[in-house]
Structure formats: C-alpha cells, structure tokens
Amino acid sequence: MSGRIMVVDDTTFMRNILKDFFLSNGYEVVAEAANGAEAINLYRRHRPDLITMDLTLPVVNGLQALKEIKAFDPQAKVIICSAMSQQQVVIQAIQAGAKDFMVKPILKERLIETVGALLA
C-alpha cells in the first residue's frame, strides 16, 4: 500500500498513534497539524492523497478546515476522526465533503480498510 497522508489532531498523542499506524502499514505521513489553520496551510503545501482530521481543533475547527480544504481542492479526501458522534455533526461533516466519519477510539481495521479503499 502507498499513499501520502496528513494527520490533523490537536493532541500529540493521537497524532503519534495515527502516524505510527500509517507508517507501519506502508503509508507516508507527509505532514501533521495541531490546528485547523495549520491543516489548511499544510494541505496547500503538501497536497497529500488523504487527510485524517479531528473536528475539535483550536484556531480553526475541523469542520471549517474541511470546508476550506474542499474549496481549494474539491478532490481532497478527508476522513473525520472525532469523539463527537452526534448525528447532526456526522451529517454536517459528510455534507461538507468528508469521505467518512470515524468515532474515537478508532478501530484500526476499519481505518486501514477505509484508507485502502479511498486510495485505491
């Protein structure tokens, strides 16, 4: 498997878990962001094949960052990974262009399956 991935989460712990998971499954992590504004800038610079993004982010929240990234690149592939699982939040993320929504704690098997399908 191959693909260039950007990991966006406000906690270093979660970024490290996801980064290690992707690296051990043959993906390249090209960027990490701790807030939504950083995510938007890093997306423009690195143009990763896929992004995992939390919704609860400082500076610019994940939903707004998703909308700005999709406005810049309608083909951007974003998986939302969030502890917020209310139906309305999930619907807003999908309507804004997220390819999938995963509730934390993330099931690694489902994540690798989803990433593989999106990058195939």
TORPA-406292 format. One line per field, with one value per residue (C-alpha): residue number from 1; residue in three letters; x, y, z. Coordinates in Angstrom, 1 decimal, decimal comma. Last residue first. Example, Ala and Ser with C-alpha at 12.3 -4.5 7.8 and 13.67 -1.06 7.14 Angstrom:
// residues 2
resi: [2  1] .
resn: [Ser  Ala] .
X: [13,7  12,3] .
Y: [-1,1  -4,5] .
Z: [7,1  7,8] .
END
This chain:
// residues 120
resi: [120  119  118  117  116  115  114  113  112  111  110  109  108  107  106  105  104  103  102  101  100  99  98  97  96  95  94  93  92  91  90  89  88  87  86  85  84  83  82  81  80  79  78  77  76  75  74  73  72  71  70  69  68  67  66  65  64  63  62  61  60  59  58  57  56  55  54  53  52  51  50  49  48  47  46  45  44  43  42  41  40  39  38  37  36  35  34  33  32  31  30  29  28  27  26  25  24  23  22  21  20  19  18  17  16  15  14  13  12  11  10  9  8  7  6  5  4  3  2  1] .
resn: [Ala  Leu  Leu  Ala  Gly  Val  Thr  Glu  Ile  Leu  Arg  Glu  Lys  Leu  Ile  Pro  Lys  Val  Met  Phe  Asp  Lys  Ala  Gly  Ala  Gln  Ile  Ala  Gln  Ile  Val  Val  Gln  Gln  Gln  Ser  Met  Ala  Ser  Cys  Ile  Ile  Val  Lys  Ala  Gln  Pro  Asp  Phe  Ala  Lys  Ile  Glu  Lys  Leu  Ala  Gln  Leu  Gly  Asn  Val  Val  Pro  Leu  Thr  Leu  Asp  Met  Thr  Ile  Leu  Asp  Pro  Arg  His  Arg  Arg  Tyr  Leu  Asn  Ile  Ala  Glu  Ala  Gly  Asn  Ala  Ala  Glu  Ala  Val  Val  Glu  Tyr  Gly  Asn  Ser  Leu  Phe  Phe  Asp  Lys  Leu  Ile  Asn  Arg  Met  Phe  Thr  Thr  Asp  Asp  Val  Val  Met  Ile  Arg  Gly  Ser  Met] .
X: [-7,2  -6,6  -10,1  -10,5  -7,2  -8,0  -11,3  -9,9  -7,0  -9,4  -11,8  -9,1  -7,7  -11,0  -10,8  -11,4  -12,8  -15,7  -14,9  -16,5  -16,0  -15,4  -15,8  -17,2  -19,1  -22,3  -20,4  -19,1  -22,5  -24,2  -21,7  -22,2  -26,0  -25,9  -23,9  -20,6  -18,1  -15,1  -13,6  -11,8  -13,0  -11,7  -10,8  -10,1  -9,4  -11,0  -12,7  -9,3  -9,3  -13,0  -12,5  -9,6  -11,7  -14,7  -12,6  -10,9  -14,3  -15,4  -12,1  -12,2  -10,0  -7,7  -8,0  -9,3  -12,3  -13,3  -10,4  -8,9  -7,4  -6,2  -5,6  -3,6  -1,5  -1,2  2,0  1,9  -1,9  -2,6  0,0  -1,7  -5,2  -4,0  -2,2  -5,4  -7,3  -5,0  -2,3  -1,1  1,0  2,5  3,9  2,9  4,0  1,9  3,3  1,0  3,6  3,8  0,1  -0,2  2,8  1,3  -2,2  -0,8  1,6  -1,2  -3,4  -0,7  0,3  -3,3  -4,8  -5,4  -4,6  -2,7  -1,6  -1,2  0,7  -0,2  1,1  0,0] .
Y: [2,5  5,5  5,7  1,9  1,5  4,4  2,8  -0,7  0,7  2,8  -0,1  -2,4  0,3  0,8  4,5  5,4  7,7  7,8  7,6  9,7  9,0  10,8  14,2  16,7  19,4  17,3  14,4  16,7  18,2  14,8  13,5  16,6  16,2  12,5  13,2  11,4  13,9  11,7  12,6  11,1  12,8  11,2  13,7  13,0  16,3  16,2  19,6  21,2  24,8  24,8  21,3  22,5  25,4  23,3  20,7  23,5  24,8  21,4  20,8  23,9  26,9  28,3  25,2  21,8  19,7  18,2  15,8  15,2  12,3  13,6  11,7  11,9  14,8  18,1  19,2  23,0  23,6  20,8  22,3  25,7  24,3  21,9  24,8  26,8  23,8  23,1  20,6  19,7  16,8  16,4  13,9  10,7  8,0  4,8  1,3  -0,1  0,5  4,2  4,6  3,2  5,1  8,4  7,6  6,9  9,8  12,2  10,9  11,5  14,9  16,1  18,8  16,3  16,5  13,7  14,2  11,1  10,3  7,0  3,5  0,0] .
Z: [-4,5  -2,1  -0,8  -0,5  1,3  3,7  4,5  5,1  7,2  9,3  9,8  11,0  13,3  15,1  16,1  19,7  18,6  16,1  12,4  9,8  6,1  2,7  4,3  1,8  3,8  3,6  5,3  8,1  8,7  8,7  11,3  13,5  13,2  14,2  17,4  17,3  18,7  19,6  16,2  13,3  10,1  6,9  4,2  0,5  -1,4  -4,9  -4,4  -3,8  -2,5  -1,6  -0,2  2,0  3,2  4,0  5,9  7,9  8,8  10,0  11,8  13,9  13,1  15,8  18,1  16,8  17,8  14,5  14,2  10,8  8,8  5,5  2,2  -1,0  0,5  -1,3  0,5  0,5  0,2  2,7  5,1  5,0  5,6  8,3  10,1  10,2  11,5  14,5  15,5  12,0  10,8  7,4  4,8  6,6  4,1  4,1  4,3  7,1  9,9  8,8  8,9  12,4  13,7  12,3  13,8  17,3  17,1  16,0  18,9  21,5  20,1  20,7  18,5  15,6  11,9  10,2  6,6  4,3  1,2  -0,2  -0,6  0,0] .
END
